């Protein structure tokens, strides 16, 4: 598996950029109904380099991945792999040519052991007889090469998210991939899992595998990239050697304006207590209490597994409470189901918009009106009214789409998040729970979401915001409550100097 050691001179010759282009894309064009994605896009990849692609949601990153993986056929342009023109790149031919795509969502068999996942469809043996021992031994060798101590016999479903991503990379390694594309691989990772994955990528690069890495986490880009290409509105803005690039320049290229304009949240008038949760227990949460006032953002901090999302689900009736009292504007209410929550003007923007926030195969119209049906007194729906309602929020929130009849699956991540918000705005709610409101969203779209949240505060609404993004928590929150092991362990307000050190100290158990 490990490449043979080469001399310094040979290594320098090997990395000569003008000689080692493994992939070239020139003049790529691609359109979808109502949308031109690429009108003349150029890109290249060197052997053994990590080439990061950065851009806002909707910039064209996902389309680029699908073209390279063979899922989409370009309308025009030229693709060369290993110096040879490829006229008809399909998923099968892409894999045969050593191109492997690893998406944000896991693509594994959770009930099978690791070694069977690594060799699924490529089993070792003679004829119909499969050699389990050979596959186990090869699995150990590859996992060791990737600095992983995962057992080949471990059931994949028992592994953490980071370990499962390691298994996917090991599978691509076994299949002798030459080009590996990673799309937002660390979106739901802990810092430890992220650091391990970035280490794996460096190992793969040293082995001569070329990496195309897509991430909204700019700190990751500066840790592993050899080069960075910035895409905006389907156009290549620039390609940089990493030594020639600053974070400020990268963000400016991504969004087309200076970074100093970002994250300046306006102060809003904070009013009376609007929402209280007292002594809430259930689903691993024990005796949690909180309150939030109109015009206020209450941040919820904590490490992964601290119980933040579980608390949100209890408050919204997704999961039943064992104990607890909910008061809205001083009046006790019973929240047993999400329907009860909606009727009481609560809204829940969930962590995973694609799995639990949207119906991807349906139109913007159907997604935008579905929650408001819970409060409707009409015995039947009126499609014309639904279209008008959807158009109102599409315009108000600047959703980029050719029509409100567009299926949500074809929207960018930032625009999908706006449709989730439109769905809840249509219910005329007052109490908003945001669980990771900007996860998987680029810098420019984050700013738009923040402005929408500030607009809610100006209208006298209140927000409970769960976030793993520390700068986001600190910049947006008026107060922050910290959870650990299902319990509320601290509250930090602006007058107490909200800072990352304090929050982390409480999150991991120090100073409490």
Residue pairs with C-beta under 8 A, 6 or more apart in sequence:
1 141
1 142
1 145
1 173
1 207
2 145
2 207
3 206
3 207
3 208
6 14
13 19
14 20
14 47
14 48
15 46
15 47
15 48
17 46
20 46
20 47
20 48
21 44
21 45
21 46
21 47
21 83
22 45
22 46
22 47
22 81
22 82
22 178
22 179
22 210
23 43
23 44
23 45
23 68
23 79
23 80
23 81
23 179
23 210
24 43
24 44
24 45
24 78
24 79
24 80
25 41
25 42
25 43
25 44
25 67
25 77
25 78
25 79
25 80
26 42
26 77
26 78
26 80
27 40
27 41
27 42
27 76
27 77
27 78
28 38
28 40
28 41
28 42
28 43
28 67
28 74
28 76
28 77
28 78
28 79
29 38
29 39
29 40
29 41
29 74
29 75
29 76
29 77
30 37
30 38
30 63
30 67
30 72
30 74
30 75
31 37
31 75
32 410
33 402
34 402
34 403
34 406
35 402
36 234
37 60
37 63
37 234
38 60
38 63
38 64
38 74
38 77
38 234
39 234
39 235
40 77
40 235
41 60
41 64
41 77
41 231
41 234
41 235
41 236
42 236
43 64
43 229
43 236
45 51
45 179
45 210
45 212
46 210
46 226
46 227
47 208
47 210
48 205
48 206
48 207
48 208
48 209
48 210
49 205
49 210
49 211
49 226
49 227
50 201
50 202
50 205
50 211
50 213
50 224
50 225
50 226
50 227
51 210
51 211
51 212
51 213
51 225
51 226
51 227
51 228
51 229
52 212
52 213
52 214
52 215
52 221
52 224
52 225
52 227
52 228
52 229
53 61
53 64
53 212
53 213
53 214
53 228
53 229
53 231
54 214
54 215
54 216
54 218
54 221
54 228
54 229
54 230
54 231
54 250
54 253
54 254
55 61
55 230
55 231
55 232
55 254
55 442
56 232
56 254
56 255
56 412
56 414
56 442
56 443
56 444
56 445
57 412
57 413
57 414
57 415
57 440
57 441
57 442
57 445
58 233
58 400
58 411
58 412
58 413
58 414
58 415
59 231
59 232
59 233
59 234
59 254
59 442
60 231
60 233
60 234
61 183
61 214
61 231
62 183
62 412
63 72
63 234
64 231
65 101
65 181
65 183
65 212
65 214
66 72
67 73
67 74
67 79
67 89
68 89
68 94
68 99
68 101
68 179
68 181
68 212
69 91
69 94
69 99
69 101
69 181
70 89
70 90
70 91
70 92
70 93
70 94
70 99
71 91
73 88
73 89
78 85
79 85
79 86
79 89
80 86
81 97
81 99
81 179
82 97
86 93
86 97
95 175
97 178
98 175
98 176
98 177
98 178
98 179
99 177
99 178
99 179
99 181
100 172
100 175
100 177
100 179
100 180
100 181
101 180
101 181
101 183
102 165
102 168
102 169
102 172
102 180
102 181
102 182
102 183
102 185
103 183
103 184
104 183
104 184
104 185
104 187
104 188
104 440
106 161
106 164
106 165
106 168
107 168
108 117
108 156
108 164
108 167
108 168
109 116
109 117
109 120
109 156
110 155
110 156
110 157
111 155
111 156
111 157
112 120
112 155
112 156
113 152
113 153
113 154
113 155
113 156
114 139
114 143
114 150
114 151
114 152
114 153
114 154
114 155
114 156
114 159
114 167
115 132
115 135
115 136
115 139
115 152
115 153
116 135
117 156
117 167
117 171
118 135
118 138
118 139
118 142
118 152
118 167
118 170
118 171
118 174
119 135
119 138
119 139
119 174
120 171
122 174
122 175
123 130
123 135
124 130
124 131
124 134
124 135
124 138
125 131
125 134
135 152
136 152
136 153
138 174
139 152
139 170
139 174
140 152
142 170
142 173
142 174
143 149
143 150
143 152
143 166
143 170
145 173
145 203
146 166
146 169
146 170
146 173
146 200
146 203
147 196
147 199
147 200
147 203
148 163
148 166
148 170
148 200
150 159
150 163
150 166
150 167
156 164
156 167
159 167
160 193
161 188
161 189
161 193
162 189
162 190
162 192
162 193
162 194
162 196
162 197
163 193
165 185
165 189
165 193
165 197
166 196
166 197
166 200
169 180
169 197
169 200
169 204
172 180
173 204
173 207
173 209
177 209
178 209
178 210
179 209
179 210
179 211
179 212
180 204
180 209
180 210
180 211
180 212
181 211
181 212
181 214
182 201
182 211
182 212
182 213
182 214
183 214
184 214
184 215
184 216
184 440
185 197
185 213
185 215
186 193
186 194
186 197
186 215
186 217
186 220
187 439
187 440
188 439
189 197
190 303
190 304
194 217
194 220
198 220
198 223
198 224
201 211
201 213
201 224
202 224
204 211
205 211
205 226
213 220
213 221
213 224
213 225
215 221
216 440
216 441
216 442
216 443
218 247
218 250
218 251
221 228
221 250
222 242
222 245
222 247
225 242
226 241
226 242
227 239
227 240
227 241
227 242
228 239
228 240
228 242
228 245
228 250
229 236
229 238
229 239
229 240
230 236
230 237
230 238
230 239
230 240
230 250
230 253
230 254
231 237
232 253
232 254
232 255
232 256
237 253
237 254
238 253
240 249
240 250
247 259
248 258
248 259
251 259
251 262
251 443
252 258
252 259
254 442
254 443
254 444
255 442
255 443
255 444
255 447
261 447
262 443
262 446
262 447
263 447
263 450
263 471
263 475
265 450
265 454
265 475
265 476
266 454
266 458
268 295
268 296
268 454
268 457
268 458
269 295
270 293
270 294
270 295
270 296
270 478
271 293
271 294
271 295
271 460
272 293
272 294
272 329
273 291
273 292
273 293
273 329
273 330
274 292
274 293
274 294
274 328
274 329
274 430
274 431
274 462
275 291
275 292
275 326
275 327
275 328
275 431
275 462
275 464
276 289
276 290
276 291
276 325
276 326
276 327
276 328
277 288
277 289
277 290
277 291
277 315
277 324
277 325
277 326
278 289
278 324
278 325
278 326
278 327
279 287
279 288
279 289
279 323
279 324
279 325
280 287
280 288
280 289
280 311
280 314
280 315
280 321
280 323
280 324
280 326
281 287
281 288
281 321
281 322
281 323
281 324
282 310
282 314
282 319
282 320
282 321
282 322
282 323
282 324
283 310
283 313
283 314
283 319
284 307
284 310
284 486
285 307
285 310
285 311
285 314
285 486
285 487
286 486
286 487
287 323
287 487
287 488
288 307
288 311
288 483
288 486
288 487
288 488
289 488
290 298
290 300
290 464
290 481
290 488
291 298
292 298
292 431
292 462
292 463
292 464
293 462
294 430
294 460
294 461
294 462
295 457
295 458
295 460
295 461
295 462
296 457
296 462
296 463
296 478
296 479
297 453
297 457
297 462
297 463
297 464
297 465
297 476
297 477
297 478
298 462
298 463
298 464
298 465
298 477
298 478
298 479
298 480
298 481
299 465
299 466
299 467
299 473
299 476
299 477
299 479
299 480
299 481
300 308
300 311
300 312
300 464
300 465
300 466
300 467
300 480
300 481
300 483
301 308
301 467
301 470
301 473
301 480
301 481
301 482
301 483
301 503
301 506
301 507
302 308
302 482
302 483
302 484
302 507
303 484
303 507
303 508
304 468
306 483
306 484
306 485
306 486
306 507
307 483
307 485
307 486
307 487
308 435
308 466
308 483
309 351
309 435
309 466
310 319
310 486
311 483
312 318
312 348
312 433
312 435
312 464
312 466
313 319
314 320
314 321
314 324
315 326
315 335
315 341
315 346
315 433
315 464
316 335
316 338
316 341
316 346
316 348
316 433
317 335
317 336
317 337
317 338
317 339
317 340
317 341
318 338
318 348
320 336
321 335
325 332
326 332
326 333
326 334
326 335
327 333
328 344
328 345
328 431
333 340
333 344
334 340
335 341
335 344
335 346
338 348
339 374
341 348
342 371
342 374
342 375
342 427
342 429
343 374
343 375
344 431
345 427
345 428
345 429
345 430
345 431
346 429
346 430
346 431
346 432
346 433
347 371
347 424
347 427
347 429
347 431
347 432
347 433
348 424
348 433
348 435
349 357
349 417
349 420
349 421
349 424
349 432
349 433
349 434
349 435
349 437
350 356
350 357
350 420
350 435
351 435
351 436
351 439
351 466
353 413
353 416
353 417
353 420
354 360
354 416
357 420
357 423
358 367
358 408
358 416
358 419
358 420
359 366
359 367
359 370
359 408
360 407
360 408
360 409
361 407
361 408
361 409
362 407
362 408
363 404
363 405
363 406
363 407
363 408
364 390
364 394
364 399
364 401
364 403
364 404
364 405
364 406
364 408
364 411
364 419
364 422
365 386
365 387
365 390
365 404
365 405
366 386
367 408
367 419
367 420
367 422
367 423
368 386
368 389
368 390
368 393
368 394
368 404
368 419
368 422
368 423
368 426
369 381
369 386
369 389
369 390
369 423
369 426
370 423
371 423
371 424
371 426
371 427
372 389
372 423
372 426
372 427
372 428
373 381
374 427
375 427
375 428
387 404
389 426
390 404
390 422
391 404
393 399
393 422
393 425
393 426
394 401
394 404
394 422
397 418
397 421
397 422
397 448
397 452
398 418
398 448
399 411
399 415
399 418
399 419
399 422
400 411
400 412
400 415
401 411
401 415
408 416
408 419
411 419
412 445
413 440
413 441
413 442
413 445
414 441
414 442
414 444
414 445
414 448
414 449
417 437
417 438
417 441
417 445
417 449
418 448
418 449
418 452
421 449
421 452
424 432
429 461
430 460
430 461
430 462
431 461
431 462
431 464
432 453
432 456
432 461
432 462
432 463
432 464
433 463
433 464
433 465
433 466
434 453
434 463
434 464
434 465
434 466
434 467
435 466
436 466
436 467
436 468
436 469
437 449
437 453
437 465
437 467
437 472
438 445
438 446
438 449
438 450
438 467
438 469
438 472
439 468
439 469
441 449
446 472
450 476
453 463
453 465
453 476
456 463
457 463
465 473
465 476
465 477
467 473
467 476
470 500
470 503
470 504
473 480
473 503
474 480
474 498
474 499
474 500
474 503
477 498
478 493
478 494
479 491
479 492
479 493
479 494
480 491
480 492
480 493
480 498
480 503
481 488
481 490
481 491
481 492
482 488
482 489
482 490
482 491
482 492
482 503
482 506
482 507
483 489
483 507
484 506
484 507
484 508
484 509
489 506
489 512
490 506
490 512
492 498
492 502
492 503
492 506
496 502
505 511
505 512
506 512
